[in-house]
């Protein structure tokens, strides 16, 4: 797109990034009825990277996350994962490629217990590592262990957020997609979650695609970032570099536009 | 007192049958928000499958043990009824998913008419009798000539229902299939995001509902000794009433509602007027819908988000 300005190549990017990205979103257009929510978006996520997508409310961030899963389907453009075109693949098959999402609104199963919600997360992994992964998640979020037999619908917003992330991790994803993981959480817990993401990325090489309104934390954490405005990527570059840009600071960090 | 106990036994027997059918209504409603008007006719079809199978088993195979014959009939009827319902969902409801809300219900009414007419044409419009299968009776009380009896077939109906409901409960609550089923019911999109094949899960719901309706069909045939092409409608609507009374979407509610409707119908017949027993059952439907639309064990519409 004409107004896309690319910052200088990211120096810290992609520890293991090969030539071909793990996830490539190419010219994707998504519609809700007649309204075009994504107007031709290009995003790359390389193996081992943390990539963040920032933007204000209604920019289309969550739409992009869901479009990658085919909910809704992209009307134009292409989504390639691991060299396979997944643009028209059924949603559940995309999940079996080990892409996990903690979606907007958390979408906890309200009448299932915390334990059952985590079991649901493990369904694509075939329960081979269930106990081991459960311990890891409880390690990350001890609160969930206390609530293990409580129904999802009765948890507080923050607890649901932890459960949504834990559920995504239970599938042993190769690509973890997090939609606003900081939403509704106390600052201390946000820090915990971001530390956990960094640690998973460093220790296990987990690739993370992160959508955030909390641009400061997200850009500090990410190797690379994209700025989405009204369904278009307007800026891209290394995370810390975007953090320095006056336009980003004005719009997303210093209480500018919203 | 003796009349009361006798009617209690009869009511629980009938209620078991309604409860088994009601589960099919409530599960389908829970997962795709549709009232499956053809479900009563699926139940009717299952009693014909049972009838044909019973005659084949006893005459062609020459099996004389009635319990073995019943067991075979039960399995065969469950299998073919499930297959029928699977096919119905595939051709009549799945293509309409994503269409407007009433579309699949209208399709279900069409399917209901189709099934009843198909059976009428292929099996004839008259009552089809089977020889009495289980005739033994236990006399519980004898009060100056009024005998309180418990027929063996009533014992069979209640026992088979209880065992199957426990198995069914285990399937839904403890297995990954049941968990997937509940997940799709609660949030279809999220279930897909976690790798659950939503279409398969919905098919599975129709298969399970039909299997339980088939059990009801076999029991109905054994209890009354006849099958008739129009016998899907009234029991079907009563089972639907049971599902509404228990709280549509709630599985324990469907069973509870079934038992209550069976008891209400039987007690009304015994103490008031047998001609108005259907009026009594359907008045319950109206009263529930007006004063307690969420039913006895249903959840209120509003949910914490």
HADDOCK unambig.tbl for C-alpha pairs under 7 A between the chains (distance, minus, plus):
assign (segid A and resid 91 and name CA) (segid B and resid 192 and name CA) 5.77 0.50 0.50
assign (segid A and resid 91 and name CA) (segid B and resid 193 and name CA) 6.19 0.50 0.50
assign (segid A and resid 92 and name CA) (segid B and resid 192 and name CA) 4.76 0.50 0.50
assign (segid A and resid 92 and name CA) (segid B and resid 193 and name CA) 5.89 0.50 0.50
assign (segid A and resid 92 and name CA) (segid B and resid 194 and name CA) 6.66 0.50 0.50
assign (segid A and resid 92 and name CA) (segid B and resid 195 and name CA) 3.94 0.50 0.50
assign (segid A and resid 92 and name CA) (segid B and resid 196 and name CA) 5.51 0.50 0.50
assign (segid A and resid 92 and name CA) (segid B and resid 197 and name CA) 5.67 0.50 0.50
assign (segid A and resid 93 and name CA) (segid B and resid 195 and name CA) 6.31 0.50 0.50
assign (segid A and resid 95 and name CA) (segid B and resid 193 and name CA) 5.86 0.50 0.50
assign (segid A and resid 95 and name CA) (segid B and resid 194 and name CA) 5.85 0.50 0.50
assign (segid A and resid 95 and name CA) (segid B and resid 195 and name CA) 4.80 0.50 0.50
assign (segid A and resid 96 and name CA) (segid B and resid 195 and name CA) 5.78 0.50 0.50
assign (segid A and resid 107 and name CA) (segid B and resid 190 and name CA) 6.51 0.50 0.50
assign (segid A and resid 109 and name CA) (segid B and resid 183 and name CA) 6.56 0.50 0.50
assign (segid A and resid 109 and name CA) (segid B and resid 186 and name CA) 6.05 0.50 0.50
assign (segid A and resid 109 and name CA) (segid B and resid 187 and name CA) 6.65 0.50 0.50
assign (segid A and resid 120 and name CA) (segid B and resid 194 and name CA) 6.95 0.50 0.50
assign (segid A and resid 121 and name CA) (segid B and resid 194 and name CA) 6.04 0.50 0.50
assign (segid A and resid 124 and name CA) (segid B and resid 194 and name CA) 6.95 0.50 0.50
assign (segid A and resid 124 and name CA) (segid B and resid 195 and name CA) 5.83 0.50 0.50
assign (segid A and resid 153 and name CA) (segid B and resid 304 and name CA) 6.63 0.50 0.50
